[in-house]
Every structure is written in C-alpha cells, then in structure tokens.
C-alpha cells in the first residue's frame, strides 16, 4: 500500500471578523420555549430575547405568522415573557 499524505485544513469562516474577541462572536444566548396546557388550551411561552430587540415588532410578526393571540407578560423573576395562545 502506498502512504497518502493527508493535510487537515483549519476551519475557515469568511464572514467572521478578524477580531473575534471584540466582535462578540462565540457567545451563547438561548431563547427558551415552553409549552404548557392550561384550562384545556395549549400556551407556548418564550423568554430570553435580547433587550435591544423591539418586543412589539416581534409580537406583531408572531401574531401574523402563527395566526394566534400573543401577549407579553412581565414576570418578576424571568423578565418579559411572550405567551402565544391558540393553534401554533
């Protein structure tokens, strides 16, 4: 058998800036999604959106996309939480 030279290349990401430490890439931010059934109806709650997003624009888009009722509830422990009610 002949021995093959295999060259392992490093991963190349063309859209990442040169200063990855300064740009904030690599940080993990999660949006938590919970499905609950209350009074015979399913309620989907989402939390963990960034503060710089406009919650009312997200609310409007979710209502339009899923054709359901959507509200923002202020929770003392979790902050602002989206609640979607209906058939998602």
Protein Blocks (a to p, Z undefined) as FASTA:
>chain_A
ZZddddddddddfkbcfblmlnopoiacddddddddeehiacdddehiafkbcfklmmmm
mmmmnopaddddddfklopadddedjZZ
